Amino acid sequence: MSDFFEKIYLSGLGTISITKEKAERIVNELISRGKLEKSKKKETIDGLMKKGKDIKKNLEKLTETKVKRMLDRMELATKSDVKSLKKRIAVLEKKLSKKK
């Protein structure tokens, strides 16, 4: 069945997400062409929905990893870096105000 899902996606389903309606249209088309038994309809739709969610999740992780690597290479300050610097500045300002 895994090979079946790969063929569906490679044939233009899309790799990010799939709506239930789109999955139903595809499965109905496969049934009408005799490529899928009607008794497998629900199982196939559920499988397509799960596969779509898995692919979307993996793509999000990959994108996050790639963006993080790019930002690391650019040596930009992160949110936690800025937060840490703000705390240090506050401590230094407090010390300076005590000396005056």
C-alpha positions as CSV (number, residue, x, y, z in Angstrom):
1,M,0.0,0.0,0.0
2,S,3.0,2.4,0.6
3,D,4.0,2.2,-3.0
4,F,0.4,3.1,-3.9
5,F,0.5,6.3,-1.8
6,E,3.9,7.3,-3.3
7,K,2.4,6.9,-6.8
8,I,-0.6,9.0,-5.9
9,Y,1.6,11.8,-4.5
10,L,4.0,11.7,-7.4
11,S,1.1,12.0,-9.8
12,G,0.1,15.4,-8.7
13,L,-1.7,15.1,-5.3
14,G,0.6,17.6,-3.8
15,T,3.2,17.1,-1.0
16,I,2.1,19.6,1.6
17,S,-1.5,18.8,2.5
18,I,-4.6,17.2,1.2
19,T,-8.2,17.9,2.1
20,K,-10.7,15.2,2.7
21,E,-12.7,16.3,-0.3
22,K,-9.7,16.0,-2.5
23,A,-8.8,12.6,-1.2
24,E,-12.4,11.4,-1.8
25,R,-12.3,12.7,-5.4
26,I,-9.1,10.9,-6.1
27,V,-10.3,7.7,-4.5
28,N,-13.6,7.9,-6.3
29,E,-11.7,8.4,-9.6
30,L,-9.6,5.3,-8.8
31,I,-12.7,3.3,-8.1
32,S,-14.4,4.4,-11.3
33,R,-11.3,3.4,-13.3
34,G,-11.2,0.0,-11.6
35,K,-7.9,0.7,-9.9
36,L,-9.3,0.4,-6.4
37,E,-11.9,-1.8,-4.8
38,K,-14.9,0.1,-3.4
39,S,-14.5,-1.8,-0.1
40,K,-11.1,-0.1,0.3
41,K,-12.5,3.5,0.0
42,K,-12.5,4.5,3.6
43,E,-9.2,2.8,4.4
44,T,-7.6,4.5,1.4
45,I,-9.0,8.0,2.2
46,D,-7.8,7.7,5.8
47,G,-4.4,6.6,4.6
48,L,-4.1,9.5,2.2
49,M,-5.1,11.9,5.0
50,K,-2.5,10.4,7.3
51,K,0.2,10.5,4.7
52,G,-0.6,14.1,3.9
53,K,-0.3,15.1,7.5
54,D,2.9,13.1,7.9
55,I,4.4,14.8,4.8
56,K,3.4,18.2,6.0
57,K,4.9,17.6,9.5
58,N,8.2,16.4,7.9
59,L,8.3,19.4,5.6
60,E,7.7,21.8,8.5
61,K,10.6,20.1,10.4
62,L,12.9,20.3,7.4
63,T,12.0,23.9,6.8
64,E,12.6,24.8,10.4
65,T,16.0,23.1,10.4
66,K,17.0,24.8,7.1
67,V,16.0,28.3,8.3
68,K,17.8,27.8,11.6
69,R,21.0,26.8,9.8
70,M,20.7,29.8,7.6
71,L,20.2,32.1,10.6
72,D,23.1,30.5,12.4
73,R,25.4,31.1,9.4
74,M,24.3,34.7,9.3
75,E,25.2,35.0,13.0
76,L,22.1,36.9,13.8
77,A,21.0,37.4,17.4
78,T,18.3,35.0,18.5
79,K,15.4,35.9,20.7
80,S,17.1,34.3,23.7
81,D,20.3,36.2,22.9
82,V,18.4,39.5,23.0
83,K,16.6,38.5,26.2
84,S,20.0,37.7,27.8
85,L,21.5,41.0,26.7
86,K,18.5,42.9,28.1
87,K,19.0,41.3,31.5
88,R,22.7,42.1,31.5
89,I,22.0,45.7,30.5
90,A,19.4,46.0,33.3
91,V,22.0,44.7,35.8
92,L,24.7,47.2,34.5
93,E,22.2,50.1,34.6
94,K,21.4,49.3,38.1
95,K,25.1,49.2,39.1
96,L,25.7,52.5,37.4
97,S,22.7,54.2,39.0
98,K,24.0,53.1,42.5
99,K,27.4,54.7,41.8
100,K,25.9,58.1,41.1
